[in-house]
């Protein structure tokens, strides 16, 4: 019988349920607080609904007033032009008609009709002398503003209605209605300058709500605060305006947050004229203040009830709180990785049983952690995580990858001068530095082959593209070059020889998957691209280089890597010689030691730093290894 089953059969002398019965009977008093909170919540919902409806009503009234005013101005102005066009060229009649129009429309300052064929662009200009006299304004301001809005005039002549803010020019609430007008086949623009004071009154700020008129660019046209209009304020970044643009509907009531983090009840309504909209806002905190006050009173009452209940619960909590605190401290130890717990069950109730189970859990976790540490040394961490998550595809799959091989030059000669333990220590120190370079660039170490390292970028996961995988691989090789220089410092002699390595890099499609037998499997990549990467690494010695890439990798990274083209090689199974490139530098990199803008510029500089002799290609047969290795196609 297992320990868990034995624990389950143990009798509980003092059940926690018996203790909780006493506590629950006292905590019933708290139901009053719960009911109070529910009543407060429902009351808050009612107040919020009422506030939103009021906000929507104010918004609808302001929108209706604006739409009525604009429609009236448009209709009266069209009637004026129709009368003038019908009357012909009688100046007396035109002046009388204009005077009558301005008398009936005292808020209108001027009416302009454009004509793109004229030099000044204006066919007819009617000014209201009484308006400018009573408002102590200059008629010349009409021309000044008109010259600033030629883009709007051209758009209106193309059939688009606009309402522009002229208040900054006139220093008073002044809007200009631009409306398309067609006469005898000529597309013109009708511009009506009118005072927005009457409209501003209907937008007046109430105790709770404030409305404003904006155009489709977010320009504030009418607002109770004239300083906002005069300064040419723009609300395109205001959250309510942004919601209106995103939703694309005619009207809606929303709860938004302004740039200061304050919650606002917002309502918007689009007008049928000129892509205009009326925005109405109300401070949510101010609207909900009565609810907040009721909530505070309910909270005070609940606190009193809770205090009374706590006084009773406190006497019964000792037998529960102390063991729970001990278990909480034990949980903290487990969180910190301390699985050996010093616990002892002091009670024979459910808490005592839980304490005993907690101790058993700690022992089990300690054993699992030991197994995990041992296992993690024999498998790639990234592959292990994918396998545990079930994200590692079973079988094989084709992936575009970049494969890397590195090898220590003359390793056999070096190892013959060392004891076996010294060889292992030397390799472990070297491999640690090199593997860090692979891990730091999101690569995966596929396997160690004696002193050789095989790594891959793009399988099982990719950085996003074949180009980025290839660049990461070259970054790793550049880091290895720098790490090897540091590794060789202070080395020399038979016991601590200075080492050189060669790195071969190739990019191409491979088959990636879990390969092996039923007893043991490993995740690896196979294919012609892998064989070619291994062959490329072997070419470093005859070519006098430390990092070689094939033309397939070069095509991916040529815009980011400084290279020197080496002699082409003949590969079995390939129709034409394969181009090879020695990596000199990555000029754009800033976090690779020895690389970047101040890095080496030529291959000979690399050879001088690493102590690599310059080969005589006239005496070297770089295709000699093809007698040993057959590159499968």
TIGURO-255363 format. One line per 8 residues: number of its first residue (from 1); their letters; for each residue x, y, z of C-alpha. Coordinates in pm, 1 decimal. Layout:
BEGIN
NUM	a	X/Y/Z | ...
This chain:
BEGIN
1	xxxxxxxx	0.0/0.0/0.0 | 137.8/343.0/-97.3 | 203.9/628.0/147.5 | -71.0/833.1/-14.0 | -325.4/558.1/51.8 | -211.8/525.0/412.8 | -251.7/900.8/462.7 | -599.7/888.3/311.5
9	xxxxxxxx	-706.1/621.2/567.8 | -592.6/819.6/870.3 | -879.8/936.2/1090.8 | -931.6/1310.5/1145.6 | -1019.1/1378.7/1509.7 | -1083.7/1750.7/1481.4 | -1226.8/1829.6/1137.1 | -1193.0/2181.2/1007.8
17	xxxxxxxx	-1563.8/2168.9/921.7 | -1651.2/2167.2/1294.2 | -1446.6/2478.0/1347.3 | -1593.4/2651.5/1041.3 | -1949.0/2592.7/1162.8 | -1884.5/2822.7/1454.2 | -1714.6/3080.5/1232.1 | -1982.9/3073.4/961.2
25	xxxxxxxx	-2258.0/3129.8/1217.2 | -2091.5/3456.5/1314.7 | -2000.3/3555.8/957.5 | -2366.9/3545.2/866.1 | -2376.1/3900.0/989.9 | -2167.9/3988.5/687.4 | -2462.6/3907.6/464.3 | -2588.3/4254.8/552.2
33	xxxxxxxx	-2277.0/4398.6/391.8 | -2320.6/4185.1/81.3 | -2681.1/4296.6/41.7 | -2578.3/4657.5/90.1 | -2312.0/4625.2/-179.5 | -2561.3/4472.7/-420.0 | -2810.2/4752.4/-359.6 | -2534.9/5008.4/-412.0
41	xxxxxxxx	-2430.7/4840.9/-735.5 | -2782.2/4836.2/-877.0 | -2832.8/5198.1/-774.3 | -2509.5/5287.7/-949.8 | -2629.0/5115.7/-1265.8 | -2953.6/5312.8/-1258.4 | -2774.2/5642.4/-1206.3 | -2530.6/5562.3/-1486.2
49	xxxxxxxx	-2811.3/5478.2/-1728.8 | -2990.0/5802.4/-1643.0 | -2670.2/6002.5/-1685.7 | -2600.3/5843.8/-2022.9 | -2953.1/5916.0/-2142.9 | -2919.8/6281.6/-2037.9 | -2587.1/6298.5/-2214.7 | -2740.4/6151.8/-2530.6
57	xxxxxxxx	-3035.0/6397.7/-2514.3 | -2806.8/6701.9/-2480.9 | -2600.3/6572.4/-2772.2 | -2908.6/6522.4/-2990.4 | -3038.8/6872.1/-2912.9 | -2704.6/7035.6/-2995.4 | -2675.5/6834.3/-3316.5 | -3029.5/6927.9/-3419.3
65	xxxxxxxx	-2962.2/7299.0/-3359.4 | -2639.6/7286.0/-3562.1 | -2798.3/7095.2/-3848.0 | -3096.2/7334.7/-3857.4 | -2871.9/7642.0/-3859.9 | -2648.6/7506.9/-4138.7 | -2941.9/7390.5/-4348.1 | -3109.7/7730.9/-4311.9
73	xxxxxxxx	-2793.1/7914.6/-4414.8 | -2748.7/7693.0/-4716.3 | -3110.3/7727.7/-4829.4 | -3118.1/8107.7/-4786.3 | -2783.8/8151.5/-4964.2 | -2894.6/7935.6/-5255.5 | -3217.7/8137.0/-5276.3 | -3015.3/8461.0/-5282.1
81	xxxxxxxx	-2796.8/8339.3/-5569.5 | -3096.4/8208.7/-5763.6 | -3269.4/8548.6/-5733.4 | -2956.0/8736.3/-5839.3 | -2896.7/8506.0/-6135.8 | -3258.8/8546.9/-6247.1 | -3256.1/8925.8/-6212.7 | -2962.2/8965.4/-6448.4
89	xxxxxxxx	-2709.4/9247.3/-6416.8 | -2920.4/9516.1/-6243.9 | -2688.1/9660.2/-5976.4 | -2972.8/9836.4/-5794.6 | -3177.8/9520.0/-5765.6 | -2873.3/9318.8/-5663.2 | -2790.0/9562.7/-5383.3 | -3149.5/9569.4/-5262.1
97	xxxxxxxx	-3170.1/9190.8/-5267.7 | -2838.2/9157.2/-5082.3 | -2947.5/9413.6/-4823.1 | -3274.7/9229.4/-4771.8 | -3085.1/8899.4/-4737.9 | -2844.3/9036.4/-4477.5 | -3133.8/9195.4/-4288.8 | -3309.9/8857.9/-4272.0
105	xxxxxxxx	-2983.4/8677.8/-4187.1 | -2805.4/8907.2/-3939.7 | -2554.8/8636.8/-3847.1 | -2414.6/8627.0/-4204.9 | -2111.5/8847.7/-4264.9 | -2038.8/8771.9/-4630.3 | -2135.9/8552.9/-4924.2 | -1875.1/8461.2/-5188.0
113	xxxxxxxx	-1916.8/8269.2/-5512.6 | -1592.5/8139.1/-5662.9 | -1493.8/8125.3/-6028.3 | -1165.8/7948.7/-6103.4 | -1146.9/8128.2/-6439.0 | -1101.2/8468.2/-6274.5 | -771.6/8602.7/-6153.8 | -886.4/8654.6/-5795.8
121	xxxxxxxx	-1095.3/8335.7/-5810.1 | -1416.8/8520.0/-5705.5 | -1720.2/8579.2/-5927.9 | -1942.5/8747.6/-5671.5 | -1871.4/8890.3/-5326.4 | -2148.4/9025.7/-5105.0 | -2060.7/9189.7/-4773.0 | -2290.5/9284.0/-4484.5
129	xxxxxxxx	-2189.8/9635.1/-4384.1 | -2411.4/9634.6/-4070.3 | -2246.8/9314.3/-3952.9 | -1892.5/9449.7/-3974.6 | -1996.7/9782.0/-3815.8 | -2177.7/9622.5/-3522.8 | -1896.6/9375.5/-3460.0 | -1617.8/9632.9/-3516.2
137	xxxxxxxx	-1456.9/9406.9/-3772.3 | -1287.9/9471.4/-4108.1 | -1427.1/9336.6/-4440.3 | -1069.2/9281.5/-4552.5 | -1056.2/8983.9/-4316.2 | -1282.4/8799.3/-4559.3 | -1017.8/8820.4/-4833.3 | -742.4/8733.1/-4586.4
145	xxxxxxxx	-917.8/8415.8/-4475.5 | -1026.5/8327.5/-4830.8 | -664.5/8331.8/-4944.8 | -573.6/8077.9/-4673.5 | -831.7/7814.0/-4773.7 | -774.8/7771.2/-5145.9 | -738.2/7394.6/-5099.3 | -1083.5/7379.6/-4941.7
153	xxxxxxxx	-1224.7/7593.6/-5224.8 | -1090.7/7355.8/-5488.4 | -1226.6/7052.8/-5300.8 | -1568.1/7220.9/-5275.7 | -1567.1/7295.0/-5647.0 | -1508.1/6922.6/-5688.2 | -1830.1/6846.8/-5499.2 | -1720.5/6815.7/-5132.7
161	xxxxxxxx	-1891.2/7030.6/-4867.5 | -1675.0/7181.8/-4589.1 | -1718.0/7394.2/-4279.2 | -1404.5/7586.2/-4181.5 | -1309.6/7774.5/-3864.8 | -1244.7/8145.5/-3933.1 | -1242.1/8250.4/-3566.8 | -860.2/8284.4/-3542.4
169	xxxxxxxx	-872.7/8546.7/-3823.0 | -1185.1/8737.0/-3714.1 | -1116.1/8713.3/-3337.8 | -1481.5/8618.7/-3284.1 | -1688.7/8300.6/-3329.1 | -1693.4/8280.2/-3709.2 | -1752.7/7981.3/-3936.4 | -1747.4/7952.7/-4314.5
177	xxxxxxxx	-1983.2/7715.3/-4495.0 | -1835.5/7595.7/-4827.1 | -2097.0/7429.8/-5045.2 | -2073.7/7308.6/-5407.7 | -2272.6/7530.1/-5648.5 | -2329.6/7462.6/-6017.8 | -2440.5/7733.8/-6260.4 | -2452.6/7685.2/-6637.9
185	xxxxxxxx	-2231.4/7376.1/-6619.4 | -1961.2/7554.3/-6416.6 | -1859.5/7392.7/-6085.3 | -1828.1/7667.9/-5825.4 | -1796.6/7703.9/-5450.3 | -2043.9/7899.0/-5237.9 | -1878.1/8039.8/-4923.4 | -2101.9/8178.6/-4648.3
193	xxxxxxxx	-1926.4/8361.9/-4361.2 | -2151.9/8357.6/-4055.4 | -2123.3/8426.8/-3684.6 | -2129.6/8114.9/-3464.4 | -2235.2/8301.7/-3148.6 | -2595.8/8186.9/-3174.9 | -2478.1/7831.6/-3237.4 | -2237.8/7856.6/-2943.5
201	xxxxxxxx	-2528.9/7946.2/-2716.2 | -2705.2/7619.5/-2804.0 | -2374.6/7441.6/-2723.0 | -2348.1/7616.5/-2388.6 | -2174.0/7427.3/-2110.8 | -2419.9/7289.1/-1859.5 | -2347.4/7179.2/-1507.7 | -2268.1/6829.0/-1627.0
209	xxxxxxxx	-2245.6/6812.0/-2008.1 | -2041.6/7011.2/-2262.3 | -2092.9/6988.2/-2638.9 | -1879.6/7096.7/-2933.1 | -1896.4/7086.4/-3313.7 | -1601.6/6929.5/-3503.4 | -1529.9/6859.4/-3869.0 | -1391.3/6537.3/-4016.6
217	xxxxxxxx	-1033.9/6655.7/-3944.5 | -1109.8/6697.5/-3574.5 | -1094.4/7079.7/-3585.1 | -1307.4/7234.7/-3308.4 | -1556.7/7467.5/-3480.7 | -1798.3/7551.5/-3199.3 | -1731.7/7523.9/-2826.4 | -1855.5/7711.1/-2518.0
225	xxxxxxxx	-1492.7/7802.4/-2447.0 | -1412.1/8044.9/-2731.5 | -1040.0/8029.3/-2650.4 | -1034.2/7669.2/-2775.6 | -1196.9/7772.4/-3103.7 | -977.8/8078.9/-3144.3 | -659.1/7881.2/-3088.5 | -758.5/7635.6/-3362.6
233	xxxxxxxx	-783.9/7339.0/-3125.6 | -789.3/6995.8/-3284.7 | -949.1/6689.7/-3118.6 | -835.5/6425.8/-3366.7 | -636.8/6261.5/-3084.2 | -928.4/6276.5/-2840.8 | -1044.4/5923.6/-2752.8 | -1413.5/6000.6/-2824.5
241	xxxxxxxx	-1330.6/6132.2/-3175.5 | -1109.2/5830.3/-3235.7 | -1392.9/5595.8/-3133.3 | -1631.0/5772.3/-3373.6 | -1388.4/5732.8/-3666.2 | -1323.1/5365.3/-3587.4 | -1690.6/5273.7/-3536.7 | -1806.3/5449.9/-3852.9
249	xxxxxxxx	-2167.2/5477.2/-3732.3 | -2397.3/5778.9/-3701.0 | -2434.5/5810.1/-3323.1 | -2332.8/5625.0/-3010.6 | -2286.7/5663.7/-2636.1 | -1949.3/5536.2/-2507.8 | -1734.2/5546.4/-2197.3 | -1383.4/5666.7/-2283.3
257	xxxxxxxx	-1066.5/5773.4/-2103.4 | -890.4/6102.2/-2179.2 | -515.4/6160.2/-2191.8 | -510.6/6225.1/-1815.0 | -672.9/5891.4/-1736.9 | -1009.3/6046.8/-1643.2 | -1319.2/5850.2/-1740.6 | -1568.1/6042.2/-1953.9
265	xxxxxxxx	-1919.0/5966.5/-2074.3 | -1906.0/6058.9/-2440.6 | -2179.0/6084.4/-2699.9 | -2136.4/6166.3/-3066.9 | -2377.3/6229.7/-3353.5 | -2282.1/6288.3/-3716.1 | -2464.6/6559.2/-3910.0 | -2599.1/6511.5/-4259.9
273	xxxxxxxx	-2409.0/6819.3/-4381.6 | -2038.4/6862.3/-4440.5 | -1894.3/6561.5/-4254.4 | -1958.0/6736.6/-3923.7 | -2023.5/6580.5/-3585.9 | -2137.1/6698.1/-3243.2 | -1942.2/6559.1/-2948.1 | -2088.2/6577.3/-2597.3
281	xxxxxxxx	-1880.2/6487.6/-2293.4 | -1950.8/6461.3/-1923.9 | -1719.0/6387.3/-1632.9 | -1807.4/6032.5/-1519.6 | -1669.4/6098.2/-1172.5 | -1894.9/6401.4/-1129.9 | -2200.5/6217.3/-1262.4 | -2144.6/5920.3/-1035.0
289	xxxxxxxx	-2060.9/6126.4/-725.3 | -2401.7/6052.3/-559.1 | -2341.2/5682.1/-610.2 | -1990.1/5713.7/-469.0 | -2126.7/5890.3/-161.0 | -2383.2/5612.5/-106.4 | -2112.0/5354.2/-153.5 | -1894.7/5523.4/108.7
297	xxxxxxxx	-2176.1/5512.3/361.2 | -2237.0/5146.9/284.6 | -1867.0/5072.8/318.2 | -1860.0/5238.7/661.4 | -2151.3/5019.8/770.9 | -1986.1/4708.0/629.7 | -1660.0/4789.0/808.1 | -1841.3/4809.4/1138.9
305	xxxxxxxx	-2014.4/4475.8/1080.9 | -1687.3/4320.7/960.9 | -1501.6/4443.2/1269.8 | -1757.5/4277.7/1496.7 | -1731.6/3954.3/1299.6 | -1351.7/3961.2/1302.9 | -1350.6/3988.2/1679.9 | -1538.0/3658.1/1699.6
313	xxxxxxxx	-1343.9/3487.2/1420.7 | -1012.3/3580.8/1575.8 | -1069.2/3354.5/1874.3 | -1126.8/3056.9/1646.6 | -857.3/3132.8/1387.0 | -555.6/3035.7/1595.4 | -584.7/2667.3/1520.9 | -600.8/2738.6/1146.6
321	xxxxxxxx	-378.2/3039.8/1084.1 | -61.7/2909.2/1247.3 | -40.1/2583.7/1046.7 | -134.8/2772.1/728.8 | 146.7/3021.8/786.9 | 392.0/2736.7/830.2 | 272.1/2581.4/506.5 | 299.0/2920.2/333.0
329	xxxxxxxx	662.0/2951.1/441.8 | 720.0/2596.4/315.5 | 564.1/2692.4/-18.2 | 807.3/2984.4/-34.9 | 1096.1/2743.1/21.3 | 974.4/2523.5/-265.0 | 939.1/2832.4/-485.8 | 1305.4/2911.8/-413.6
337	xxxxxxxx	1405.0/2555.1/-499.3 | 1451.4/2436.9/-138.7 | 1268.7/2104.7/-147.9 | 1400.3/1955.5/177.7 | 1134.1/2079.2/422.6 | 1154.3/2076.2/801.3 | 784.8/2021.5/873.5 | 602.0/1823.3/1137.3
345	xxxxxxxx	227.3/1770.3/1162.2 | 117.5/1902.2/1503.2 | -256.3/1845.6/1458.9 | -460.5/1545.1/1352.3 | -713.9/1729.6/1138.0 | -711.7/1804.7/764.7 | -430.3/2056.7/814.1 | -215.8/1788.9/974.9
353	xxxxxxxx	-284.5/1557.7/682.1 | -200.2/1839.5/440.4 | 127.2/1909.6/621.6 | 232.1/1544.2/589.5 | 137.7/1541.6/221.1 | 331.5/1864.3/171.7 | 644.0/1699.3/309.5 | 602.1/1406.7/70.2
361	xxxxxxxx	555.6/1648.2/-218.3 | 880.2/1827.7/-130.2 | 1070.6/1499.9/-134.5 | 920.4/1409.2/-470.3 | 1006.1/1747.6/-620.0 | 1363.3/1722.0/-492.9 | 1403.2/1387.8/-666.2 | 1251.0/1521.2/-990.6
369	xxxxxxxx	1482.6/1824.1/-983.2 | 1785.7/1598.6/-952.9 | 1667.3/1394.7/-1250.3 | 1592.5/1713.9/-1447.2 | 1942.1/1855.3/-1387.6 | 2098.7/1530.1/-1504.0 | 1871.3/1503.6/-1809.5 | 1929.6/1866.5/-1915.5
377	xxxxxxxx	2297.3/1798.1/-1974.7 | 2228.8/1538.3/-2243.6 | 1967.4/1710.8/-2461.5 | 1924.4/2054.5/-2616.2 | 1709.9/2268.4/-2385.4 | 1506.2/2426.5/-2667.1 | 1425.9/2088.3/-2823.1 | 1336.2/1945.3/-2482.2
385	xxxxxxxx	1095.2/2232.0/-2413.4 | 927.6/2189.9/-2754.3 | 896.9/1815.2/-2699.6 | 738.0/1861.5/-2354.5 | 489.0/2110.9/-2499.2 | 402.1/1872.6/-2783.6 | 516.5/2128.8/-3044.0 | 791.9/1913.7/-3193.9
393	xxxxxxxx	667.4/1753.4/-3515.1 | 692.4/1375.7/-3525.8 | 881.9/1230.6/-3818.6 | 1063.1/1450.1/-4070.0 | 981.2/1783.5/-4229.6 | 1160.4/1998.5/-4487.9 | 1300.8/2325.1/-4358.0 | 1522.2/2597.9/-4503.3
401	xxxxxxxx	1811.6/2624.4/-4258.7 | 2167.8/2740.7/-4220.5 | 2409.5/2469.4/-4103.6 | 2733.8/2531.4/-3918.1 | 3036.6/2307.0/-3865.1 | 3351.1/2396.0/-3670.3 | 3665.3/2194.5/-3602.1 | 3986.1/2245.8/-3404.7
409	xxxxxxxx	4294.7/2247.6/-3626.0 | 4546.5/1967.9/-3549.6 | 4336.0/1838.2/-3260.2 | 4484.6/1490.0/-3287.5 | 4836.1/1625.6/-3239.3 | 4719.6/1840.2/-2948.1 | 4539.6/1554.3/-2771.1 | 4839.3/1323.1/-2799.5
417	xxxxxxxx	5035.6/1557.7/-2573.6 | 4765.4/1563.3/-2303.1 | 4636.8/1314.9/-2050.3 | 4277.8/1192.0/-2107.7 | 4148.4/1398.5/-1815.1 | 4329.2/1704.8/-1950.9 | 4173.7/1651.3/-2295.5 | 3825.4/1637.7/-2143.2
425	xxxxxxxx	3887.8/1948.2/-1930.9 | 4028.8/2137.0/-2230.7 | 3735.0/2039.0/-2454.8 | 3477.0/2126.3/-2190.3 | 3625.3/2473.2/-2144.8 | 3643.3/2527.9/-2521.1 | 3295.6/2387.4/-2592.1 | 3136.8/2601.6/-2320.6
433	xxxxxxxx	3266.3/2921.4/-2481.2 | 3161.3/2813.4/-2830.0 | 2814.2/2685.1/-2734.3 | 2739.0/3013.8/-2559.7 | 2792.7/3186.2/-2895.3 | 2539.2/2951.8/-3058.1 | 2278.8/2995.1/-2784.6 | 2315.9/3374.0/-2779.6
441	xxxxxxxx	2224.3/3389.8/-3149.9 | 1918.2/3159.8/-3127.3 | 2094.2/2860.4/-3277.5 | 2066.8/2494.3/-3173.4 | 2368.1/2269.6/-3115.3 | 2284.1/1955.1/-3311.0 | 2570.3/1739.0/-3188.8 | 2933.5/1724.3/-3082.0
449	xxxxxxxx	3158.1/1506.2/-3300.8 | 3478.0/1476.9/-3102.3 | 3623.4/1827.2/-3114.7 | 3379.3/1932.7/-3389.3 | 3053.3/2121.6/-3331.8 | 2748.8/2096.4/-3557.6 | 2480.2/2361.0/-3509.8 | 2175.7/2469.3/-3706.0
457	xxxxxxxx	1968.3/2786.0/-3741.3 | 1608.6/2755.3/-3869.3 | 1520.7/2420.2/-3709.0 | 1328.7/2335.1/-3501.8 | 1238.6/2706.8/-3483.0 | 1329.6/2998.2/-3708.2 | 1406.7/3364.8/-3645.1 | 1146.2/3449.1/-3907.4
465	xxxxxxxx	1324.9/3414.0/-4239.9 | 1609.1/3223.7/-4403.3 | 1805.3/3549.4/-4427.9 | 1779.5/3622.4/-4054.7 | 1874.4/3260.7/-3970.0 | 2183.4/3291.4/-4190.9 | 2280.7/3625.1/-4033.9 | 2243.3/3477.3/-3684.6
473	xxxxxxxx	2470.0/3188.7/-3783.1 | 2740.8/3426.4/-3907.7 | 2699.7/3635.4/-3591.7 | 2768.5/3318.5/-3391.8 | 3082.5/3246.4/-3597.1 | 3203.0/3606.3/-3546.8 | 3143.8/3571.2/-3172.3 | 3341.0/3244.4/-3176.3
481	xxxxxxxx	3630.1/3425.3/-3346.3 | 3631.1/3685.3/-3066.7 | 3580.7/3422.3/-2792.8 | 3872.2/3216.7/-2927.9 | 4104.0/3518.3/-2904.3 | 4007.5/3554.3/-2537.4 | 4037.6/3176.7/-2485.0 | 4396.4/3175.5/-2620.5
489	xxxxxxxx	4518.2/3454.5/-2392.4 | 4781.2/3319.7/-2156.9 | 4796.7/2989.1/-2343.0 | 5106.1/2836.4/-2500.0 | 5305.1/2515.2/-2474.4 | 5208.2/2149.1/-2491.4 | 4969.5/2151.4/-2194.1 | 4792.4/2471.1/-2293.5
497	xxxxxxxx	4831.8/2494.8/-2668.6 | 4706.8/2791.1/-2869.0 | 4425.7/2661.0/-3088.3 | 4276.1/2767.1/-3417.4 | 3941.7/2661.8/-3557.9 | 3772.2/2653.7/-3894.2 | 3403.2/2727.6/-3942.2 | 3198.9/2617.1/-4244.4
505	xxxxxxxx	2853.6/2758.8/-4314.2 | 2600.0/2661.5/-4579.2 | 2229.0/2736.8/-4629.2 | 1965.8/2524.8/-4795.7 | 1676.7/2282.8/-4751.5 | 1720.1/1989.3/-4512.3 | 1506.6/1715.7/-4364.7 | 1464.8/1788.0/-3992.9
513	xxxxxxxx	1315.6/1537.3/-3753.9 | 1358.5/1272.4/-3488.4 | 1593.5/1004.4/-3613.8 | 1716.1/690.2/-3442.9 | 1589.9/358.1/-3315.0 | 1303.0/255.6/-3092.5 | 1541.7/262.7/-2793.8 | 1704.2/599.4/-2864.1
521	xxxxxxxx	1615.6/892.2/-3087.5 | 1754.5/1240.7/-3144.5 | 1641.9/1552.4/-3329.9 | 1879.1/1632.5/-3617.3 | 1896.6/1756.5/-3975.8 | 2018.4/1564.2/-4280.5 | 2062.1/1636.3/-4647.9 | 2294.4/1770.3/-4914.5
529	xxxxxxxx	2309.6/2113.2/-4744.5 | 2450.4/1947.6/-4429.0 | 2716.6/1756.1/-4622.6 | 2819.5/2071.8/-4805.6 | 2853.2/2265.1/-4478.9 | 3087.3/1993.3/-4344.7 | 3291.1/2002.2/-4668.7 | 3309.2/2382.4/-4647.9
537	xxxxxxxx	3453.9/2365.6/-4296.4 | 3735.3/2137.7/-4421.6 | 3833.3/2399.7/-4684.7 | 3939.5/2656.5/-4422.2 | 4284.1/2500.3/-4382.6 | 4394.1/2502.4/-4751.1 | 4237.3/2845.5/-4806.0 | 4393.9/3004.5/-4497.6
545	xxxxxxxx	4063.0/3120.6/-4348.5 | 3867.3/3072.7/-4028.3 | 3508.5/3133.9/-4147.1 | 3393.3/3016.5/-4490.4 | 3046.3/3046.7/-4635.2 | 2909.2/2902.0/-4956.9 | 2751.6/3105.1/-5235.6 | 2407.9/2987.7/-5113.2
553	xxxxxxxx	2460.1/3158.8/-4778.1 | 2629.0/3458.4/-4938.2 | 2322.5/3531.8/-5153.3 | 2115.8/3564.3/-4832.7 | 2355.8/3789.9/-4638.0 | 2557.8/3976.3/-4899.7 | 2412.5/4315.8/-4803.2 | 2525.9/4280.3/-4440.7
561	xxxxxxxx	2859.7/4095.2/-4451.3 | 3205.2/4200.7/-4571.5 | 3364.6/3903.3/-4748.4 | 3651.6/3811.8/-4980.2 | 3578.9/3569.6/-5260.0 | 3801.0/3261.9/-5253.1 | 3884.7/3017.9/-5533.9 | 3586.2/2810.5/-5642.9
569	xxxxxxxx	3582.7/2439.7/-5558.8 | 3459.4/2139.0/-5750.8 | 3202.2/1937.6/-5559.9 | 3096.9/1591.2/-5667.6 | 2738.1/1592.2/-5786.9 | 2746.0/1963.4/-5883.4 | 2747.9/2070.1/-6248.9 | 2958.7/2381.4/-6196.9
577	xxxxxxxx	3226.3/2494.8/-5949.6 | 3094.8/2627.6/-5618.4 | 3190.8/2979.4/-5508.5 | 3334.5/3022.5/-5158.2 | 3360.1/3340.9/-4952.8 | 3574.7/3418.9/-4648.3 | 3391.6/3624.5/-4384.2 | 3588.1/3933.7/-4279.8
585	xxxxxxxx	3344.9/4153.5/-4088.2 | 2981.3/4252.9/-4026.9 | 3011.8/4634.7/-4047.5 | 2662.9/4708.4/-3913.4 | 2699.5/4504.4/-3592.3 | 2761.7/4686.7/-3264.9 | 2761.2/4411.0/-2999.7 | 3014.5/4164.0/-3146.5
593	xxxxxxxx	3368.0/4217.8/-3009.9 | 3614.9/4303.7/-3284.6 | 3341.4/4354.9/-3544.7 | 3144.7/4657.3/-3665.9 | 3251.8/4981.0/-3827.6 | 3598.2/4967.1/-3665.5 | 3648.0/4597.1/-3742.8 | 3887.6/4441.1/-3995.7
601	xxxxxxxx	3867.8/4543.2/-4360.4 | 4070.3/4267.8/-4530.9 | 4125.0/3893.1/-4496.6 | 4496.3/3941.8/-4437.5 | 4415.4/4145.4/-4124.9 | 4219.4/3845.4/-3994.3 | 4506.4/3611.1/-4078.7 | 4754.8/3838.5/-3899.2
609	xxxxxxxx	4542.0/3854.9/-3580.5 | 4472.1/3479.5/-3572.6 | 4820.3/3371.5/-3685.9 | 4698.0/3201.2/-4003.0 | 4963.4/3177.7/-4279.2 | 4877.3/3310.4/-4623.3 | 4840.6/3007.7/-4855.3 | 5004.4/2973.7/-5195.0
617	xxxxxxxx	4710.4/2865.8/-5408.3 | 4950.7/2771.7/-5688.6 | 5076.0/2486.0/-5468.4 | 4748.1/2394.2/-5294.4 | 4485.3/2163.3/-5443.1 | 4168.0/2272.2/-5270.0 | 3976.6/1990.8/-5440.4 | 4202.0/1719.9/-5294.6
625	xxxxxxxx	3953.8/1628.4/-5020.6 | 3700.8/1529.2/-5285.5 | 3894.4/1205.2/-5303.4 | 3783.3/1138.1/-4944.9 | 3439.7/1289.7/-4931.6 | 3158.2/1238.5/-5173.2 | 2901.0/1518.1/-5161.8 | 2565.6/1354.3/-5226.5
633	x	2329.4/1536.1/-5459.2
